[in-house]
Amino acid sequence: MNYWTQLSIDFANQRNYLDQLFSVYPTIPEGIRDIDQSRWLNVENAFNNRDNNALIKSLFQLDLFPIKDSYVAYLKRDPTAITRNPNTVARLCGRLYELGIDELFERCTEPKETNRQLGPLFNRWLSSGALGINPVDIDTFSSSTSNAVLGASDAEKATWCRLNLGYNREKGLDFVGRFNGKYILGLAERCPLQQCVLQDGRT
């Protein structure tokens, strides 16, 4: 078994594991999402007029689309596809009309899922100096071999690791640290931090 996986299992078996985890991820359900009234009025008008294209477009102006469907992301990325795919739009709108306008509003204002708070909460914990060192910028991290934590965006961390450590996964990284000459990469997921170790640029 991977050394870090074993450490994670051992740590999880401690009696106060959840208490310790909460100090890193103090996940508290957020309040409902605010919706701009003019944007919601556009949704209501399109809904009442059964204007499929306008309904989809107006819902895309909100932070949260009310139903889960594999084709929604495609339409959102390319709004011109809405008029080119009337059957798909009609299928989606059929589900939306079945919900009713009140249920539609409730779904569009649902709080952000707790698991989506993990990355920012973890970065906040890192910046608190809980590991005994504060994150440093890319130039400082690159120009030294001493123990350090990289302070950068998830995408920048992943790019640095691709260029310097042979990291080849698509996802960004929540944690990049160097301790005693070993690089530790971490990803905050629904489960606690998943870790892998890279040494001398090799996995």
C-alpha positions in Angstrom: 0.0 0.0 0.0 1.1 3.5 -0.7 2.8 5.1 2.3 0.6 8.2 2.3 -2.6 6.1 1.9 -1.6 4.1 4.9 -0.9 7.3 6.9 -4.4 8.6 5.9 -6.0 5.3 7.0 -4.1 5.3 10.3 -5.1 9.0 10.9 -8.7 8.3 10.1 -8.8 5.6 12.8 -8.0 8.1 15.5 -10.9 8.7 17.9 -11.0 12.5 17.1 -10.6 12.2 13.4 -13.7 14.2 12.5 -12.8 16.9 15.1 -9.4 17.3 13.5 -10.9 17.3 10.0 -13.4 20.0 10.9 -10.5 22.3 11.9 -9.4 22.2 8.3 -12.8 21.9 6.6 -15.3 23.9 8.8 -18.1 23.2 6.3 -21.2 25.1 7.3 -24.3 25.0 5.0 -24.5 28.3 3.2 -27.7 30.3 2.9 -29.8 30.3 -0.3 -28.4 31.8 -3.4 -29.4 35.3 -4.3 -31.1 35.8 -7.7 -31.2 39.1 -9.5 -34.9 40.0 -9.7 -34.7 41.2 -13.3 -33.1 37.9 -14.4 -35.8 35.9 -12.5 -38.5 37.9 -14.2 -37.0 36.8 -17.5 -37.3 33.2 -16.4 -40.9 33.6 -15.3 -41.9 35.3 -18.5 -40.3 32.6 -20.6 -41.8 29.9 -18.4 -45.3 31.4 -18.6 -45.1 31.9 -22.4 -43.7 28.4 -22.9 -40.8 29.9 -24.8 -38.3 27.1 -24.7 -35.3 28.9 -26.1 -35.8 32.0 -23.9 -36.3 29.8 -20.9 -33.0 27.9 -21.3 -31.1 31.1 -22.1 -32.6 33.0 -19.1 -31.8 30.1 -16.8 -28.2 30.1 -18.0 -27.9 33.6 -16.7 -28.3 32.2 -13.1 -25.6 30.6 -11.0 -27.3 27.3 -10.8 -29.3 25.4 -13.5 -32.2 23.7 -11.8 -31.9 20.2 -13.3 -28.9 17.8 -13.9 -28.5 16.7 -17.5 -25.5 15.7 -19.5 -26.4 18.0 -22.4 -26.8 21.2 -20.3 -23.1 21.9 -20.2 -22.8 21.7 -24.0 -25.6 24.2 -24.5 -24.2 26.5 -21.9 -20.8 26.6 -23.6 -22.3 27.1 -27.0 -25.6 29.1 -26.8 -25.9 28.9 -30.6 -26.6 25.2 -30.2 -29.9 26.0 -28.5 -31.6 26.9 -31.8 -29.9 24.1 -33.6 -31.1 21.4 -31.3 -34.9 22.0 -30.8 -35.6 18.4 -29.7 -33.0 18.5 -26.9 -34.2 21.9 -25.8 -37.8 20.7 -25.8 -36.9 17.6 -23.7 -35.1 19.8 -21.1 -37.9 22.3 -21.0 -40.5 19.5 -20.6 -38.7 18.6 -17.3 -38.6 22.2 -16.3 -42.3 22.8 -16.9 -43.1 19.6 -14.9 -41.4 21.1 -11.9 -43.5 24.2 -11.9 -42.3 27.8 -11.3 -42.1 27.5 -7.5 -40.0 24.4 -7.5 -37.8 25.9 -10.2 -37.1 28.9 -8.0 -36.2 26.6 -5.0 -33.8 24.7 -7.1 -32.1 27.8 -8.6 -31.6 29.2 -5.1 -30.2 26.0 -3.4 -27.1 26.6 -1.3 -23.7 25.7 -2.7 -23.0 22.0 -2.0 -20.7 21.5 1.0 -18.1 19.5 -1.0 -17.6 22.5 -3.3 -16.3 24.5 -0.4 -13.4 22.1 0.2 -10.8 23.7 -2.0 -11.1 27.3 -0.7 -11.3 26.1 2.9 -8.2 24.0 2.5 -6.3 27.0 1.0 -7.5 29.2 3.9 -6.2 26.6 6.3 -2.8 26.5 4.5 -2.5 30.3 4.7 -3.1 30.2 8.4 0.4 28.7 8.8 -1.0 25.5 10.4 1.9 23.5 8.9 4.4 25.8 10.4 5.2 27.5 7.2 3.3 30.0 5.0 2.8 29.4 1.3 5.2 31.2 -1.0 5.0 32.3 -4.6 6.1 30.3 -7.6 9.5 32.1 -8.0 10.4 31.6 -4.3 9.3 28.0 -4.4 11.3 27.3 -7.6 14.5 29.0 -6.5 14.9 27.0 -3.3 15.2 23.4 -2.1 14.1 24.0 1.4 10.8 23.0 2.9 8.0 25.1 1.4 4.4 25.2 0.4 3.4 26.6 -3.0 0.9 29.4 -2.9 -0.7 29.7 -6.3 -4.0 29.0 -8.0 -5.0 25.3 -8.5 -4.2 25.6 -12.3 -0.8 27.3 -11.7 0.1 24.5 -9.2 -0.8 21.8 -11.7 1.2 23.6 -14.5 4.3 23.9 -12.3 4.1 20.2 -11.5 3.7 19.2 -15.1 6.7 21.2 -16.1 8.9 20.2 -13.1 7.6 16.9 -11.8 6.0 15.1 -14.7 2.5 15.5 -13.3 0.1 14.3 -16.0 -3.4 14.5 -14.6 -6.1 16.9 -15.9 -7.2 18.3 -12.5 -5.7 21.2 -10.8 -4.0 20.8 -7.4 -5.0 22.1 -4.0 -1.6 21.4 -2.4 2.0 21.3 -3.6 4.6 21.1 -0.9 8.3 20.1 -0.5 9.5 18.5 2.7 12.9 16.9 3.1 13.5 16.8 -0.6 10.2 15.1 -1.4 7.3 16.7 -3.2 3.8 16.1 -1.9 0.8 16.8 -4.1 -2.7 17.0 -2.7 -6.2 17.2 -4.1 -9.2 18.2 -1.9 -12.1 15.9 -2.8 -15.3 14.8 -1.2 -13.1 12.5 0.9 -10.2 14.1 2.8 -7.1 15.2 1.1 -5.8 12.6 -1.4 -2.1 12.6 -1.6 0.7 11.2 -3.8 4.4 11.7 -3.5 6.8 12.6 -6.2 10.6 12.4 -5.8 13.2 13.4 -8.4 10.3 14.1 -10.8 9.2 10.4 -10.9 5.9 9.1 -9.5 
